[in-house]
């Protein structure tokens, strides 16, 4: 597409993933800010990917999400929007896509991250990279900063939670999780990330009629392997606590993630399930949004509203 005076570029951003096992080392090196992983670190990550089929399906899901958002925007305003993907740790990188949108003639871009909860370390960094890349082009970046309480997203999760709870022995507790971050982000910088997770959890719990005091809680998962403390409790610790309190089941709503990938398919479906099995707890997980049409249409509507 070549931009016209009325056309708007849309940058949909996501974390990125290796599309083939041969890309794992390059991907891991990028995550580590250019420092190659040790052989043991690379072997550990490769083993995790092998456990879920060799690579993550995240790349395919991100492509599908982009296509669904483009389709929904075409329904709202035919021919007005060009939607492109920019990734944090894989190609096409955010900067590459900004350059391509600029080359196509776009001078205004609406940017949305495929993550619902705002943190300066997540969505803030994505938007910051987009704005830095856009500045030499004289391009304006309009960011959609949070969609933690998007009604279509809440409705999707509530339906999934209700379905999941019906499969679990009673009493069961639903744990709403998101990717952990270093504690300093909240304790020093006052980041809103935990409050954003809690807002999603509260709305979903209300909609799914989780009314008792022990019916739900929040937790964290997939913390980085660094020496500094990260937000907790970790989902594995929550499972241990529930077992000690004589719960019979645990259901995980991984609401911080919107696509199946390593942190869902390995950290939850393998590690968390293994811990629950060892504790004698029934275990289940809500489905990921992936390219759910209603949620993608809602995100498209937010983009359309931001474009004015």
N, C-alpha and C positions, 0 to 999 in steps of 0.2 A: 504493500500500500504506500502511496505517496501522500503525504499530509496535505490537506487543504486548510484554508483559513478556519473552517469550522470543525476540523477533525481533532481528536484528542488521543494522545498516546496513553496507554495503560501499562504500568509495570507491575506484574505480579511476582512477588519475591518469595523464595523458599530456601531451605537450608542446603539442598543438593545432596547427591549421593553418587557413589560410583555406579556406572551402568554395566560394568563388566569387572570380574575379579582382577584383571590386569590393571585397573584404575585405582585399586584400594590404597596402594602405597602413596600415590600422588595425592589422593583425597585426604589421607591421614596427615600427610606432610602439610597440606594447606590448613587443616584444622589446627595443627601445631605451629602455625605462623612461620612456616618455612623450615622448621626443624624436622628432619626425617625421623620416623619412629625407630626404636631399637628393633632388632629381629624378634625379640620376645613380644613386644607391643604389637608389631605387625602380625605375628602369628596368632595372637589372642583375638585381634579384630577379625582376621580372616576366618578363624574358627567360628566366631559368632555369625558371620555372614553365611558360612557353610551350613550352619544349623537352621537357617531360614531359607535355604535354597541356593546359596552361592552369592547372590547380591540382594539388595533391598528392592521392593517394588515401588519405592518412593518416586523414582524418576517418571515411571509410567503414570502414577497417580497425579503427580504435578502437571504433566502434560494434559491429562484428562480434565483437571481442574481449570487450567487455562482455557481449554476448548469450551468447557461448560460456561465459564464467565463470558467468553467472547460471544457464544450463542445467545446468552441472556441479554447482553448489551445490544446485540443486533436486533433482538426483539424490541428493546426499548427505544433504540434510535438507530435504524439501519444505516450502515456506512459511516457512522460518526467515530467509532472507536477502533483502535488497533491495539490488541492485547499481546504483550510479549512477556516471556519469563526471564527473570534475572536471579541467579543463584549465589549463595554466600560462599560455598566451598567447591563448586563444580562449574563446568561450562554449560551454558553461557553465564559468565559472571555478571553481577549487577552492572559493573562498569562497561562491559562489552555490549550489553543490551541498551544501556543509556546512549552509547555512541551510535548504535544502529537506529534507535528512535530519532536521534538528532539528525543523522544522515538522511532519514526519510522525511525530514522537514518539521518534525514536531517541536514546538517550543513550549508546550505545556503538557505535563504528564501527571496522571493520577497514580499514586503508588500505594499498593496494598500488600501486606505480608500475610502469608497463609499460616498465621498463628493468631489466636484470638486475644491473648492477654498481653497488655503493654508492659514492657520493661525497657529501661534504658539500655540494658545489655542485649536485648533481643530486637524488638521492633525498632527501638531507638537507633541501634547500630545500623540496621538495614536502611532506614530512612536517611541516616547520616551519610552512608556510603553513596546512596543515590544522589543526594544533593551535592556532595563533593564532586561526583562525576559529571553532574549536570551543569555545574557552574561555568566551566570553560565554554559551553555551548550557549550560554545565556538562557538556559531552559529552566522553567519554573516547575518545581516538584510540589504537588499537593498530596499530603499523606493522609491515609485513613489509619489512625493510630491505634484504635482498639475496636474490637467487635465482640467483647466478652459477654455482653448481654443481648446480642442479636436474637430477636425472637425466633427466627427460623432455626438457628443453631440450638437454642434452648429447647425448642419443640423436638428436634431430632434427638437430642440427648435424653430428654425426658421419656420419649417413647422407647429408646434403647434401655434405659434404666428399668423401666417397668417390665419390659420383656425379660431382662436379665434376672431381676429379683424373683420372678416367677419360677425360675429354674433352680434357685438356691434353697438349701435347707434353712429352716428358721430356728433361732434368730440369725439373721445375716446383716452385715453392715456394708454399705456402699462407700467406697473410698474414691473421692475425686482427686485425680493426680495431674500434675504438670511437671515439666522438666525442672529439676532443681537448679538453683543459681547460688553463687557464693553469698554467704550471709551478710557480708559487708555491704552488698548492694542495697539491702534493706536497712540494716542497722546504722550504716554510715550515711548513705545517700538518700534514705527515705523512699526507696523505689516502691511504686504501687502494685507490683506484681502479685504478692500474696493476697492483697485486697481484691484484685481482679479475679483471681482464682476463686476466692470465697464468694464473690458476687455471682459467678456462673453457677457454682455449687448450690448456693441458696435458692436461686431461681429454678434450677432443675429439680432439686429436692422438693420444693413446693409443688411444682407441676406433676411430679411423680408420686406425690402424696407420701413422702418419707417423713412421717410425723413424730416418731418416737425419738428420744434423746440419743439412742444408740443406733439409729437407722442409717446415719451417714457421718462422714468426717472427711477431712482433706489430708493429703499426704504428698510426698515428693518422690521423684524417681530419677534414675539415670544421671546421678551426680557425677561431675568430672573427677578424674583421678588426680587430685592435687592435694597438697598438704593443708590448705586453708579450709575452714569449716564451711559446709554448704547447708542450705535450707533443709530442715527436716521436720517431722520424722520421715525417713525413707519408707517406701511401701513395704519393704521386707520387715522392717521394725514394726510397722502397723500390723502386719499379718501375725507376727509373734505376739503382740499385745492382745489382739483379738482372740487368739487361741488361749492365752492365759486367762482371759475373761470369760471363757466357756462359750464363745460364739460358735456357731455351726457352719457359717458360710461367709465368704467375702466376695464382693463384686467390685470390680475396678472400672471406673468410668474415666478413661484417660483423656479428659476434656482439654488438656493443654496441647494435644496433638490432633491434627485434622486429616491424617493419612496414615495408612499402614506403613511402617518402616521399622528399622532395627530396634528403636527404643520401645516399640509396641510388641513386635513379633518375637523379640528375644527377651528383653528386660521384663516384660509382663507375661507373655504366653509361655515362656520357658522358665525363667528364673523365679518369677513370683508364683507361678503355678506350682513349681517344684517345692517352694517353701510352704505353700498352703497344703499341698499333699502331705508333706512331712509332718505338718501340725494337725492333720486330720480334718482340715477345713474344706468344704466345698468351695470351688473357685469358678468365677466366670468373668468375662470382660464385655463391655459394650463394643459394638462395631464402630469403626472409624467413619468419619464423614466421607472421606475420599471425594468423589465428584457428585455427591447427592444433589439432584437438580434444585430442590427447594433452597438449600443452603447456598449453593453457587448463585442462584438467582438473587438471593438476598444480598450477597456480596456485590453482585453487579449493580443492584439498586443503590447501594452505598457509594459505589464508584460514580454512578450517574448523578447522584445528588451532590457529590463533591465537585463534579465537573461544572455544575451550575447550568 
